[in-house]
């Protein structure tokens, strides 16, 4: 007789900031398997933009020389969670570009673990989040470089923009390295719209609300640059931003 996995608690690191009340009726979350054979390339787009709480879990396996480009727009009306575990074979290439747009009392989160299991793989994670009202946007991400995975090139770029002082952004980019001759980096910043930039645009006759929209559009667009569905993703992201402002 199979046992149902116990509901996580806040002592579980990957659920530290989760909305456990919203997650309870969704639990357990079935893992979606994505396998990219050696030498092949695949893309995938996830859009969470409905009114009901949603939790997705992806398990991605990349063969030698495979590539996978994943883009995520998390603008769910209730609770939205995307959890990802990716394992990269030799010379594989993984890209994650994600935007989270939260307002009201929304809780949105992305949790990732990218494992460089073999040499010469490349991973890029770009996460851009915007939160207003009393919303919370979360990113917990780990890059693990296994023993012997020399030549690894892993990077995390995580930035969040708070529209109100009552909004919250939680970020934890993490590196765990067990190999030599690797290139890994992560950057994380949480802030507000650049006052100097807004002043510069106002001095050139651009109304404050228009300037604010333009800056947020450019900020979010970084997550979708080069995506196969870049235009469609930006269109939906801009619609979500309009609803927030």
N, CA and C of each residue as an Amber inpcrd file, in Angstrom:
protein
   735
   0.8540000  -1.1920000   0.0000000   0.0000000   0.0000000   0.0000000
   0.8910000   1.2430000   0.0000000   0.7250000   2.1070000  -0.9670000
   1.5830000   3.2800000  -1.0780000   1.1830000   4.3220000  -0.0490000
   2.1900000   5.0800000   0.4140000   1.9480000   6.1170000   1.3870000
   2.0020000   7.4800000   0.7060000   1.0940000   8.3540000   1.0970000
   1.0880000   9.7030000   0.5670000   2.1830000  10.5020000   1.2630000
   2.9820000  11.2180000   0.4970000   4.0640000  12.0130000   1.0680000
   3.5000000  13.0290000   2.0560000   4.1930000  13.1580000   3.1690000
   3.7490000  14.0950000   4.1970000   3.8360000  15.5260000   3.6830000
   2.8840000  16.3350000   4.0830000   2.9020000  17.7400000   3.7120000
   4.1250000  18.3990000   4.3360000   4.8810000  19.1680000   3.5710000
   6.0720000  19.8070000   4.1340000   5.7170000  20.8660000   5.1680000
   6.7080000  21.2310000   5.9560000   6.5660000  22.2940000   6.9410000
   7.5960000  23.3760000   6.6310000   7.5680000  24.4440000   7.3900000
   8.5240000  25.5200000   7.1640000   9.9450000  25.1390000   7.5490000
  10.1050000  24.0140000   8.2000000  11.4480000  23.5250000   8.4830000
  12.1010000  22.9080000   7.2470000  11.2690000  22.5920000   6.2350000
  11.8070000  22.1260000   4.9520000  12.2580000  23.3570000   4.1750000
  13.5430000  23.4180000   3.8710000  14.1270000  24.6290000   3.2970000
  13.4000000  25.0920000   2.0380000  13.0170000  24.1600000   1.1710000
  12.3720000  24.5350000  -0.0870000  10.9490000  25.0590000   0.0960000
  10.4290000  24.9670000   1.3020000   9.0640000  25.4310000   1.5770000
   9.0500000  26.4990000   2.6680000  10.1930000  27.1170000   2.9110000
  10.3180000  28.0760000   4.0000000   9.3290000  29.2350000   3.8700000
   9.1030000  29.6910000   2.6340000   8.2540000  30.8580000   2.4190000
   6.9380000  30.5050000   1.7180000   6.6680000  29.2230000   1.5690000
   5.4870000  28.7900000   0.8190000   4.1970000  29.1340000   1.5640000
   3.1160000  29.2500000   0.7980000   1.7760000  29.3950000   1.3660000
   1.2540000  27.9790000   1.6080000   1.5050000  27.4580000   2.7910000
   1.1820000  26.0570000   3.0670000  -0.3180000  25.7980000   3.0550000
  -1.1100000  26.8000000   3.4320000  -2.5670000  26.6240000   3.3910000
  -3.0520000  26.4390000   1.9620000  -2.4770000  27.2010000   1.0230000
  -2.8550000  27.0630000  -0.3840000  -2.2910000  25.7870000  -0.9860000
  -1.1390000  25.3450000  -0.4730000  -0.4950000  24.1490000  -1.0200000
  -1.1860000  22.8620000  -0.5710000  -1.7960000  22.8840000   0.6090000
  -2.3660000  21.6580000   1.1870000  -3.3170000  20.9150000   0.2520000
  -4.3200000  21.5750000  -0.3570000  -5.2170000  20.8180000  -1.2410000
  -4.5660000  20.3510000  -2.5420000  -3.3830000  20.8520000  -2.8540000
  -2.6760000  20.4550000  -4.0760000  -1.6940000  19.3080000  -3.8340000
  -1.4860000  18.9720000  -2.5800000  -0.4420000  18.0170000  -2.2170000
  -0.9620000  16.5880000  -2.2530000  -0.1480000  15.6230000  -2.7350000
   1.2080000  15.7900000  -3.2640000   1.1920000  16.2810000  -4.7070000
   2.2400000  16.9700000  -5.0880000   2.3550000  17.4900000  -6.4470000
   3.0850000  16.4540000  -7.3060000   2.4270000  16.0070000  -8.3690000
   3.0210000  14.9940000  -9.2390000   4.1690000  15.5840000 -10.0480000
   5.2940000  14.8840000 -10.0730000   6.4550000  15.3440000 -10.8300000
   6.2520000  15.1010000 -12.3170000   6.5610000  16.1000000 -13.1270000
   6.4800000  15.9960000 -14.5820000   7.8810000  15.7400000 -15.1200000
   8.0590000  14.6250000 -15.7940000   9.3760000  14.2280000 -16.2860000
   9.6280000  14.8070000 -17.6710000  10.7760000  15.4390000 -17.8250000
  11.2120000  15.9550000 -19.1250000  12.5990000  15.3830000 -19.4040000
  12.7160000  14.6070000 -20.4780000  14.0080000  14.0110000 -20.8350000
  14.4080000  14.4970000 -22.2240000  15.6000000  15.0650000 -22.3090000
  16.1130000  15.5380000 -23.5880000  17.2980000  14.6500000 -23.9660000
  17.1550000  13.8130000 -24.9930000  18.2380000  12.9110000 -25.3790000
  19.4940000  13.6640000 -25.8050000  20.6060000  12.9770000 -25.7530000
  21.8810000  13.5720000 -26.1170000  21.8490000  14.2010000 -27.5060000
  22.3680000  15.4280000 -27.5910000  22.4620000  16.1110000 -28.8750000
  21.1990000  16.8050000 -29.3320000  20.0870000  16.6340000 -28.6070000
  18.8310000  17.2580000 -29.0200000  18.5800000  18.5510000 -28.2620000
  17.6610000  19.3590000 -28.8040000  17.3080000  20.6360000 -28.1830000
  15.7980000  20.7250000 -28.0290000  15.3550000  21.1930000 -26.8690000
  13.9250000  21.3720000 -26.6230000  13.6960000  22.7050000 -25.9210000
  12.4810000  23.2290000 -26.0990000  12.0660000  24.4320000 -25.3820000
  10.7450000  24.1560000 -24.6900000  10.4680000  24.9240000 -23.6460000
   9.2180000  24.7560000 -22.9080000   8.8320000  26.0920000 -22.2940000
   7.5370000  26.3900000 -22.3230000   7.0190000  27.6190000 -21.7230000
   5.9360000  27.2690000 -20.7130000   6.0810000  27.7960000 -19.5000000
   5.0710000  27.6190000 -18.4670000   4.4670000  28.9810000 -18.1470000
   3.1500000  29.0730000 -18.2030000   2.4590000  30.3130000 -17.8490000
   1.4410000  29.9970000 -16.7600000   1.6450000  30.5670000 -15.5900000
   0.7080000  30.4260000 -14.4830000  -0.0030000  31.7640000 -14.3430000
  -1.2420000  31.8040000 -14.7840000  -1.9620000  33.0850000 -14.8030000
  -3.4440000  32.9180000 -14.5110000  -3.8240000  31.8100000 -13.8960000
  -5.2260000  31.5880000 -13.6030000  -5.6090000  32.1450000 -12.2450000
  -6.8250000  31.8250000 -11.8200000  -7.3110000  32.3230000 -10.5440000
  -7.1640000  31.3400000  -9.4000000  -6.9370000  30.0660000  -9.7200000
  -6.8090000  29.0350000  -8.7000000  -5.3470000  28.7980000  -8.3530000
  -5.1060000  28.3160000  -7.1380000  -3.7510000  27.9820000  -6.7230000
  -3.1900000  26.8770000  -7.6170000  -1.9120000  27.0160000  -7.9810000
  -1.2640000  26.0630000  -8.8800000   0.1320000  25.7430000  -8.3450000
   0.4970000  24.4640000  -8.3990000   1.8630000  24.0450000  -8.0790000
   2.3210000  23.0730000  -9.1540000   3.4710000  23.3510000  -9.7320000
   4.0510000  22.4860000 -10.7670000   5.4240000  22.0270000 -10.3050000
   5.7570000  20.7930000 -10.6410000   7.0790000  20.2640000 -10.3200000
   7.6480000  19.5800000 -11.5560000   8.8180000  20.0270000 -11.9920000
   9.4700000  19.4810000 -13.1730000  10.7640000  18.7750000 -12.7800000
  10.9880000  17.6280000 -13.3860000  12.2540000  16.9150000 -13.2400000
  12.8300000  16.7750000 -14.6420000  13.9280000  17.4830000 -14.9000000
  14.5040000  17.5760000 -16.2400000  15.8400000  16.8430000 -16.2750000
  15.9980000  15.9940000 -17.2670000  17.2570000  15.2680000 -17.4510000
  17.7870000  15.5510000 -18.8460000  19.0000000  16.0710000 -18.9170000
  19.6190000  16.4010000 -20.1990000  20.7660000  15.4350000 -20.4860000
  20.7100000  14.7980000 -21.6670000  21.7890000  13.9320000 -22.0900000
  23.0000000  14.7350000 -22.5370000  24.0600000  14.0450000 -22.9140000
  25.2950000  14.7090000 -23.3410000  25.0330000  15.6050000 -24.5550000
  25.4320000  16.8500000 -24.4520000  25.2770000  17.7780000 -25.5660000
  23.8600000  18.2540000 -25.8050000  22.9250000  17.9080000 -24.9290000
  21.5310000  18.3390000 -25.0900000  21.3620000  19.7660000 -24.5850000
  20.2770000  20.4140000 -25.0310000  19.9630000  21.7580000 -24.5350000
  18.4740000  21.8650000 -24.2530000  18.1640000  22.6480000 -23.2290000
  16.7690000  22.8380000 -22.8180000  16.5890000  24.2830000 -22.3890000
  15.6160000  24.9440000 -23.0030000  15.3240000  26.3480000 -22.7120000
  13.9290000  26.4260000 -22.0980000  13.8640000  26.7940000 -20.8260000
  12.6090000  26.8690000 -20.0930000  12.3180000  28.3190000 -19.7280000
  11.1090000  28.7900000 -20.0840000  10.6860000  30.1390000 -19.7190000
   9.4100000  30.0420000 -18.8870000   9.3690000  30.8360000 -17.8350000
   8.2480000  30.7780000 -16.8940000   7.7070000  32.1820000 -16.6570000
   6.3880000  32.3170000 -16.7900000   5.6940000  33.5340000 -16.3590000
   4.7750000  33.1240000 -15.2220000   5.1140000  33.5710000 -14.0270000
   4.3320000  33.2330000 -12.8400000   3.5900000  34.4890000 -12.4010000
   2.3220000  34.5720000 -12.7870000   1.4900000  35.7170000 -12.4310000
   0.1310000  35.2230000 -11.9680000   0.1490000  34.1020000 -11.2600000
  -1.0950000  33.4480000 -10.8710000  -1.8960000  34.3130000  -9.9110000
  -3.2230000  34.2530000 -10.0450000  -4.0770000  35.0890000  -9.2300000
  -4.0940000  34.6990000  -7.7710000  -3.8170000  33.4410000  -7.4750000
  -3.7750000  32.9880000  -6.0930000  -2.3290000  32.6360000  -5.7470000
  -2.0960000  31.3840000  -5.4390000  -0.7510000  30.9110000  -5.1140000
  -0.1570000  30.2340000  -6.3410000   1.0780000  30.5780000  -6.6800000
   1.7290000  29.9610000  -7.8260000   3.1240000  29.4900000  -7.4490000
   3.3840000  28.1990000  -7.6440000   4.6830000  27.6130000  -7.2810000
   5.1990000  26.7700000  -8.4320000   6.4560000  26.9750000  -8.7940000
   7.1300000  26.1410000  -9.7810000   8.3960000  25.6070000  -9.1320000
   8.5010000  24.2910000  -9.0480000   9.6960000  23.6400000  -8.5130000
  10.3660000  22.8610000  -9.6350000  11.6840000  22.9630000  -9.7120000
  12.4250000  22.3690000 -10.8260000  13.6800000  21.6920000 -10.3150000
  13.9300000  20.4920000 -10.8270000  15.2240000  19.8460000 -10.6230000
  15.7510000  19.4460000 -11.9870000  16.9130000  19.9520000 -12.3510000
  17.5040000  19.6470000 -13.6570000  18.8620000  18.9930000 -13.4550000
  19.1030000  17.9040000 -14.1590000  20.4010000  17.2280000 -14.1200000
  21.0190000  17.2890000 -15.5110000  22.2390000  17.8280000 -15.5830000
  22.8910000  18.1000000 -16.8590000  23.9970000  17.0880000 -17.1280000
  23.9170000  16.4740000 -18.3160000  24.9750000  15.5830000 -18.7540000
  26.1530000  16.3560000 -19.3330000  27.1320000  15.6520000 -19.8200000
  28.3520000  16.2890000 -20.3220000  28.0440000  17.2320000 -21.4920000
  28.5160000  18.4690000 -21.3760000  28.3420000  19.4440000 -22.4460000
  26.9200000  19.9130000 -22.6570000  26.0300000  19.6260000 -21.7170000
  24.6310000  20.0470000 -21.8560000  24.5010000  21.5460000 -21.5720000
  23.3700000  22.1070000 -22.0220000  23.1260000  23.5360000 -21.8620000
  21.6920000  23.7540000 -21.3760000  21.5580000  24.3990000 -20.2240000
  20.2430000  24.6310000 -19.6350000  20.0350000  26.1150000 -19.4000000
  18.8600000  26.6170000 -19.8070000  18.5020000  28.0190000 -19.5920000
  17.1470000  28.1060000 -18.9100000  17.0860000  28.9000000 -17.8460000
  15.8190000  29.2420000 -17.2160000  15.6840000  30.7570000 -17.2230000
  14.5980000  31.2410000 -17.8350000  14.2550000  32.6590000 -17.7680000
  12.8670000  32.7700000 -17.1810000  12.7450000  33.4460000 -16.0360000
  11.4560000  33.4600000 -15.3370000  11.1290000  34.8540000 -14.8260000
   9.8320000  35.1900000 -14.8840000   9.3370000  36.4430000 -14.3180000
   8.1740000  36.1250000 -13.3870000   8.1720000  36.7780000 -12.2270000
   7.0780000  36.6430000 -11.2620000   6.4770000  38.0220000 -11.0050000
   5.1590000  38.1100000 -11.1240000   4.4690000  39.3840000 -10.9920000
   3.3370000  39.2050000 -10.0050000   3.4760000  39.8270000  -8.8230000
   2.5290000  39.5840000  -7.7400000   1.9920000  40.8850000  -7.1710000
   0.7040000  40.8750000  -6.8330000   0.0610000  42.0350000  -6.2200000
  -0.8990000  41.5350000  -5.1440000  -1.5460000  42.4850000  -4.4570000
  -2.4890000  42.0870000  -3.4140000  -1.7910000  41.3130000  -2.3170000
  -2.2730000  40.0910000  -2.0500000  -1.6580000  39.2270000  -1.0430000
  -1.1470000  37.9320000  -1.6680000  -0.8390000  37.9900000  -2.9440000
  -0.3480000  36.8070000  -3.6530000   0.9800000  36.3190000  -3.0790000
   1.1780000  35.0110000  -3.1750000   2.4790000  34.3940000  -2.8850000
   2.8920000  33.6160000  -4.1260000   3.9950000  34.0140000  -4.7290000
   4.5160000  33.3510000  -5.9170000   5.9430000  32.9040000  -5.6390000
   6.2970000  31.7190000  -6.1470000   7.6510000  31.2480000  -5.8670000
   8.1690000  30.2920000  -6.9260000   9.4860000  30.3380000  -7.0720000
  10.2130000  29.4350000  -7.9470000  11.3340000  28.8090000  -7.1280000
  11.4160000  27.4860000  -7.1640000  12.4340000  26.7530000  -6.4210000
  13.1800000  25.8660000  -7.4070000  14.5010000  25.9920000  -7.4730000
  15.2660000  25.2380000  -8.4600000  16.4630000  24.5370000  -7.8330000
  16.7980000  23.4120000  -8.4180000  18.0790000  22.7520000  -8.1460000
  18.6340000  22.2870000  -9.4930000  19.7660000  22.8450000  -9.8700000
  20.4100000  22.4900000 -11.1320000  21.6890000  21.7370000 -10.8060000
  21.7530000  20.4900000 -11.2460000  22.8830000  19.6200000 -10.9280000
  23.7600000  19.4490000 -12.1570000  24.9800000  19.9170000 -12.0640000
  25.9910000  19.6680000 -13.0970000  26.6450000  18.3330000 -12.7530000
  26.1410000  17.2690000 -13.3880000  26.5770000  15.9270000 -13.0340000
  27.7830000  15.4590000 -13.8230000  28.1400000  16.1790000 -14.8930000
  29.2310000  15.7680000 -15.7740000  29.9640000  17.0220000 -16.2690000
  31.1420000  16.8450000 -16.8700000  31.9480000  18.0130000 -17.2560000
  31.3120000  18.8740000 -18.3560000  31.7500000  20.1510000 -18.3650000
  31.5450000  21.0800000 -19.4850000  30.0960000  21.4680000 -19.7590000
  29.2260000  21.3330000 -18.7880000  27.8330000  21.7680000 -18.9650000
  27.7000000  23.2450000 -18.5940000  26.6730000  23.8830000 -19.1610000
  26.4320000  25.3120000 -18.9420000  24.9970000  25.4990000 -18.4530000
  24.8220000  26.3190000 -17.4220000  23.4730000  26.6490000 -16.9700000
  23.3710000  28.1460000 -16.7250000  22.2220000  28.6860000 -17.1110000
  21.9310000  30.1040000 -16.9120000  20.5340000  30.2250000 -16.3140000
  20.4270000  30.9280000 -15.1970000  19.1280000  31.1760000 -14.5760000
  18.9550000  32.6840000 -14.3990000  17.9060000  33.2200000 -14.9900000
  17.5980000  34.6470000 -14.8990000  16.1830000  34.7650000 -14.3510000
  16.0470000  35.3370000 -13.1630000  14.7460000  35.4510000 -12.5120000
  14.5030000  36.9180000 -12.1630000  13.3850000  37.4460000 -12.6520000
  13.0040000  38.8200000 -12.3790000  11.6140000  38.8250000 -11.7340000
  11.5000000  39.4710000 -10.5730000  10.2400000  39.4730000  -9.8280000
   9.8170000  40.8980000  -9.5080000   8.5000000  41.1270000  -9.5610000
   7.9220000  42.4160000  -9.2040000   6.7970000  42.1430000  -8.2100000
   6.8010000  42.8670000  -7.0940000   5.7690000  42.6600000  -6.0830000
   5.2300000  43.9970000  -5.6000000   3.9060000  44.0620000  -5.4660000
   3.2460000  45.2420000  -4.9260000   2.2560000  44.8480000  -3.8530000
   1.6550000  45.8350000  -3.2000000   0.6960000  45.5450000  -2.1470000
   1.3590000  44.8190000  -0.9920000   0.7720000  43.6990000  -0.5880000
   1.3360000  42.8610000   0.4720000   1.7720000  41.5110000  -0.0860000
   2.0870000  41.5000000  -1.3540000   2.4640000  40.2570000  -2.0270000
   3.8720000  39.8050000  -1.6320000   4.1350000  38.5290000  -1.9040000
   5.4400000  37.9440000  -1.6260000   5.9210000  37.1850000  -2.8530000
   7.1570000  37.4690000  -3.2730000   7.7780000  36.7400000  -4.3860000
   9.0420000  36.0650000  -3.8500000   9.1880000  34.7820000  -4.1670000
  10.2740000  33.9950000  -3.5930000  11.0610000  33.2580000  -4.6700000
  12.3600000  33.2000000  -4.4680000  13.2110000  32.3660000  -5.3240000
  14.2270000  31.6630000  -4.4380000  14.2160000  30.3470000  -4.4780000
  15.2090000  29.5290000  -3.7960000  15.8800000  28.6780000  -4.8640000
  17.1670000  28.9020000  -5.0830000  17.8250000  28.2070000  -6.1870000
  19.2080000  27.7160000  -5.8230000  19.5060000  26.4950000  -6.2020000
  20.8040000  25.8930000  -5.9020000  21.4380000  25.3560000  -7.1730000
  22.7150000  25.6500000  -7.3420000  23.5130000  25.0380000  -8.3970000
  24.5000000  24.0940000  -7.7230000  24.4080000  22.8240000  -8.0580000
  25.2710000  21.8030000  -7.4670000  26.2190000  21.2660000  -8.5370000
  27.5040000  21.3990000  -8.2840000  28.5110000  20.8850000  -9.2100000
  29.0880000  19.6190000  -8.6040000  28.8290000  18.4950000  -9.2520000
  29.2520000  17.2080000  -8.7140000  30.7570000  16.9980000  -8.8710000
  31.2710000  16.0830000  -8.1150000  32.6820000  15.7300000  -8.2070000
  32.9990000  15.2630000  -9.6230000  34.0580000  15.8020000 -10.2010000
  34.4600000  15.4180000 -11.5510000  33.8380000  16.2470000 -12.6520000
  32.9200000  17.1500000 -12.3050000  32.2450000  17.9520000 -13.3340000
  33.0590000  19.2110000 -13.6510000  34.2910000  19.0080000 -14.0390000
  35.1640000  20.1290000 -14.3840000  34.6640000  20.8130000 -15.6570000
  35.0370000  22.0880000 -15.8060000  34.5770000  22.8380000 -16.9650000
  33.1590000  23.3480000 -16.8390000  32.5270000  23.1710000 -15.6710000
  31.1720000  23.6770000 -15.4310000  31.1470000  25.1950000 -15.5480000
  30.0550000  25.7040000 -16.1310000  29.8230000  27.1450000 -16.2150000
  28.3800000  27.3890000 -15.7630000  28.2080000  27.8380000 -14.5300000
  26.8720000  28.0370000 -13.9900000  26.6750000  29.4500000 -13.4930000
  25.5030000  30.0190000 -13.7640000  25.2530000  31.4020000 -13.3760000
  23.8000000  31.5970000 -12.9570000  23.6060000  32.3570000 -11.8840000
  22.2800000  32.7500000 -11.4230000  22.2310000  34.2730000 -11.3380000
  21.1960000  34.8560000 -11.9290000  20.9700000  36.2950000 -11.8480000
  19.5640000  36.5060000 -11.3180000  19.4640000  37.0100000 -10.0880000
  18.1800000  37.1050000  -9.4020000  17.9740000  38.5500000  -8.9520000
  16.8870000  39.1570000  -9.4220000  16.5730000  40.5310000  -9.0430000
  15.0850000  40.6650000  -8.7810000  14.7530000  41.4520000  -7.7780000
  13.3460000  41.6910000  -7.4320000  13.1140000  43.1810000  -7.2610000
  11.9370000  43.6220000  -7.6910000  11.5440000  45.0180000  -7.6020000
  10.2960000  45.1130000  -6.7180000  10.3670000  45.9420000  -5.6860000
   9.2350000  46.1260000  -4.7830000   8.5630000  47.4550000  -5.0960000
   7.2710000  47.4040000  -5.3880000   6.5150000  48.6140000  -5.7140000
   5.9850000  49.3060000  -4.4600000   5.8770000  48.5460000  -3.3790000
   5.3970000  49.0890000  -2.1070000   6.2700000  48.5470000  -0.9800000
   6.3900000  49.3350000   0.0830000   7.2010000  48.9010000   1.2250000
   6.5690000  47.7250000   1.9610000   5.2950000  47.4560000   1.7090000
   4.6150000  46.3330000   2.3570000   4.8110000  45.0130000   1.6130000
   5.3730000  45.0680000   0.4140000   5.6350000  43.8510000  -0.3620000
   6.9360000  43.2000000   0.1180000   7.0910000  41.9140000  -0.2050000
   8.2420000  41.1410000   0.2740000   8.8620000  40.3450000  -0.8640000
  10.1920000  40.3080000  -0.8740000  10.9270000  39.4470000  -1.8000000
  11.9300000  38.6340000  -0.9970000  11.8850000  37.3250000  -1.1690000
  12.8440000  36.4270000  -0.5230000  13.6670000  35.7430000  -1.5980000
  14.9780000  35.7620000  -1.4460000  15.8460000  35.1600000  -2.4640000
  17.0030000  34.4340000  -1.7880000  17.2930000  33.2380000  -2.2930000
  18.4180000  32.4750000  -1.7830000  19.1150000  31.7450000  -2.9370000
  19.9770000  32.4330000  -3.6610000  20.8020000  31.7290000  -4.6520000
  21.9550000  31.0300000  -3.9260000  22.2510000  29.8110000  -4.3420000
  23.2320000  29.0130000  -3.6020000  24.0980000  28.2080000  -4.5730000
  25.3820000  28.1150000  -4.2470000  26.3210000  27.3030000  -5.0130000
  26.9190000  26.2350000  -4.1040000  26.9920000  25.0040000  -4.6080000
  27.6810000  23.9140000  -3.9110000  28.6020000  23.2410000  -4.9250000
  29.8960000  23.3700000  -4.7160000  30.8690000  22.9740000  -5.7380000
  31.7980000  21.8990000  -5.1920000  31.8770000  20.7800000  -5.9240000
  32.7390000  19.6600000  -5.5300000  33.7470000  19.3220000  -6.6230000
  34.0580000  20.2800000  -7.4840000  34.9870000  20.0330000  -8.5920000
  35.8920000  21.2480000  -8.7670000  37.0380000  21.0120000  -9.3890000
  37.9640000  22.0910000  -9.7070000  37.7200000  22.5740000 -11.1340000
  38.3470000  23.6830000 -11.4740000  38.2810000  24.2280000 -12.8300000
  36.8330000  24.4640000 -13.2680000  36.1110000  25.2390000 -12.4640000
  34.7360000  25.5780000 -12.7940000  34.5670000  27.0980000 -12.7740000
  33.5050000  27.5740000 -13.4160000  33.1750000  28.9900000 -13.4160000
  31.7180000  29.1170000 -12.9880000  31.5170000  29.5650000 -11.7470000
  30.1650000  29.6910000 -11.2130000  30.0100000  31.0530000 -10.5520000
  28.8400000  31.6420000 -10.7240000  28.5920000  32.9540000 -10.1390000
  27.1130000  33.1270000  -9.8680000  26.8160000  33.9260000  -8.8620000
  25.4210000  34.3050000  -8.6500000  25.3570000  35.7550000  -8.1790000
  24.2880000  36.4100000  -8.6040000  24.0500000  37.7820000  -8.2050000
  22.6090000  37.9270000  -7.7670000  22.3950000  38.7090000  -6.7000000
  21.0450000  38.8650000  -6.1640000  20.8630000  40.2930000  -5.6870000
  19.7260000  40.9070000  -6.0370000  19.4440000  42.2700000  -5.6030000
  17.9380000  42.4440000  -5.4360000  17.5600000  43.1440000  -4.3750000
  16.1670000  43.5030000  -4.1260000  16.1250000  45.0100000  -3.9260000
  15.2590000  45.6880000  -4.6750000  15.2190000  47.1380000  -4.5600000
  13.9240000  47.7220000  -5.0730000  13.9580000  49.0310000  -5.2900000
  12.8110000  49.7670000  -5.8020000  13.1840000  50.3720000  -7.1490000
  12.2090000  50.9410000  -7.8280000  12.4870000  51.6120000  -9.0950000
  13.5090000  52.7210000  -8.8850000  14.4220000  52.8350000  -9.8100000
  15.5070000  53.8020000  -9.7210000  14.9680000  55.2300000  -9.7810000
  15.1260000  55.9540000  -8.6810000  14.6150000  57.3270000  -8.6200000
  15.3090000  58.2260000  -9.6330000  16.6040000  58.0120000  -9.8540000
  17.3300000  58.8230000 -10.8300000  16.8190000  58.5810000 -12.2390000
  16.5130000  57.3110000 -12.5310000  15.9660000  56.9850000 -13.8400000
  14.6110000  57.6190000 -14.0680000  13.7680000  57.5930000 -13.0390000
  12.4510000  58.2210000 -13.1460000  12.5760000  59.7310000 -13.3310000
  13.5170000  60.3450000 -12.6120000  13.7310000  61.7860000 -12.7420000
  14.2240000  62.1350000 -14.1390000  15.1400000  61.3100000 -14.6520000
  15.6880000  61.5310000 -15.9920000  14.5750000  61.5220000 -17.0350000
  13.6730000  60.5410000 -16.9240000  12.5850000  60.4280000 -17.8960000
  11.5670000  61.5570000 -17.7210000  11.3160000  61.9650000 -16.4620000
  10.3910000  63.0660000 -16.2200000  10.9330000  64.3680000 -16.7940000
  12.2530000  64.5410000 -16.7150000  12.8760000  65.7570000 -17.2410000
  12.7440000  65.8530000 -18.7510000  12.4720000  64.7290000 -19.3870000
  12.3020000  64.7040000 -20.8390000  10.8320000  64.5910000 -21.2340000
   9.9800000  64.9330000 -20.3100000   8.5560000  65.0510000 -20.6200000
   7.7580000  63.7740000 -20.5510000   8.3270000  62.7050000 -20.0070000
   7.5920000  61.4460000 -19.9070000   6.8300000  61.4280000 -18.5840000
   5.5070000  61.2700000 -18.6080000   4.7110000  61.2560000 -17.3810000
   5.1910000  60.1590000 -16.4250000   5.1060000  60.3990000 -15.1130000
   5.6080000  59.4370000 -14.1240000   5.0650000  58.0220000 -14.2960000
   3.7520000  57.8680000 -14.5260000   3.1770000  56.5270000 -14.6690000
   3.7060000  55.8220000 -15.9090000   3.8850000  56.5810000 -16.9960000
   4.4410000  55.9920000 -18.2170000   5.8800000  55.5790000 -17.9940000
   6.6380000  56.4220000 -17.3130000   8.0380000  56.1030000 -17.0230000
   8.1370000  54.8350000 -16.1740000   7.2610000  54.7230000 -15.1980000
   7.2460000  53.5490000 -14.3310000   6.9790000  52.2800000 -15.1340000
   5.9950000  52.3600000 -16.0340000   5.6660000  51.2030000 -16.8650000
   6.8410000  50.8010000 -17.7570000   7.4760000  51.7840000 -18.3630000
   8.5990000  51.5010000 -19.2610000   9.7520000  50.8290000 -18.5240000
  10.0420000  51.2950000 -17.3270000  11.1350000  50.7020000 -16.5580000
  10.8150000  49.2790000 -16.1350000   9.5710000  49.0370000 -15.7420000
   9.1780000  47.6860000 -15.3550000   9.1580000  46.7430000 -16.5550000
   8.7250000  47.2450000 -17.6970000   8.7300000  46.4180000 -18.9100000
  10.1430000  45.9800000 -19.2590000  11.0870000  46.9090000 -19.2060000
  12.4790000  46.5750000 -19.5200000  13.0400000  45.5840000 -18.5130000
  12.6630000  45.7410000 -17.2520000  13.1240000  44.8540000 -16.1840000
  12.6510000  43.4210000 -16.4230000  11.3660000  43.2580000 -16.6910000
  10.7870000  41.9260000 -16.8970000  11.2860000  41.3040000 -18.1920000
  11.4930000  42.1180000 -19.2150000  11.9120000  41.6120000 -20.5280000
  13.2280000  40.8620000 -20.4590000  14.0660000  41.1490000 -19.4700000
  15.3490000  40.4600000 -19.3400000  15.1670000  38.9500000 -19.1800000
  14.0590000  38.5450000 -18.5660000  13.8270000  37.1160000 -18.3310000
  13.4590000  36.3590000 -19.6030000  12.9680000  37.0830000 -20.6090000
  12.4610000  36.4160000 -21.8040000  13.2930000  36.6710000 -23.0590000
  14.3800000  37.3770000 -22.9010000  15.2200000  37.6840000 -24.0600000
  15.7060000  36.3990000 -24.7260000  15.4940000  36.3090000 -26.0350000
  15.9410000  35.1520000 -26.7950000  15.0280000  33.9530000 -26.7470000
  13.9030000  34.0520000 -26.0660000  12.9740000  32.9240000 -25.9680000
  12.2730000  32.6780000 -27.2980000  11.9000000  31.4420000 -27.5360000
  11.1870000  31.1010000 -28.7660000   9.8450000  31.8230000 -28.8340000
   9.2130000  32.0340000 -27.6800000   7.9170000  32.7150000 -27.6210000
   8.0540000  34.0620000 -26.9080000   9.1450000  34.7470000 -27.1690000
   9.4450000  35.9920000 -26.4620000   8.3160000  37.0150000 -26.5700000
   7.8130000  37.2280000 -27.7720000   6.7850000  38.2530000 -27.9810000
   5.5080000  37.9320000 -27.2120000   5.0700000  36.6830000 -27.2600000
   3.8390000  36.2930000 -26.5660000   4.0030000  36.3850000 -25.0560000
   5.1650000  35.9880000 -24.5550000   5.4260000  36.0660000 -23.1200000
   5.4170000  37.5150000 -22.6440000   6.0530000  38.3870000 -23.4000000
   6.0940000  39.7950000 -23.0290000   4.6920000  40.4120000 -23.0390000
   3.9020000  40.0140000 -24.0190000   2.5410000  40.5470000 -24.1100000
   1.7330000  40.1800000 -22.8690000   1.8310000  38.9300000 -22.4370000
   1.0900000  38.5100000 -21.2520000   1.6630000  39.1290000 -19.9860000
   2.9930000  39.2630000 -19.9400000   3.6180000  39.8860000 -18.7790000
   3.1950000  41.3470000 -18.6530000   3.1250000  42.0460000 -19.7730000
   2.7290000  43.4500000 -19.7470000   1.2740000  43.6030000 -19.3110000
   0.4340000  42.6720000 -19.7240000  -0.9640000  42.7150000 -19.2900000
  -1.0630000  42.5300000 -17.7850000  -0.2280000  41.6260000 -17.2440000
  -0.2220000  41.4220000 -15.7900000   0.3020000  42.6570000 -15.0680000
   1.3170000  43.3000000 -15.6310000   1.8460000  44.5210000 -15.0300000
   0.8010000  45.6330000 -15.0160000   0.0690000  45.7640000 -16.1090000
  -0.9720000  46.7860000 -16.1920000  -2.0120000  46.6070000 -15.0810000
  -2.3270000  45.3490000 -14.7980000  -3.3110000  45.0730000 -13.7490000
  -2.7760000  45.4110000 -12.3580000  -1.4470000  45.4230000 -12.2240000
  -0.8300000  45.7130000 -10.9330000  -0.7180000  47.2060000 -10.6710000
  -0.5910000  48.0010000 -11.7330000  -0.2670000  49.4230000 -11.5880000
  -1.5210000  50.3000000 -11.5220000
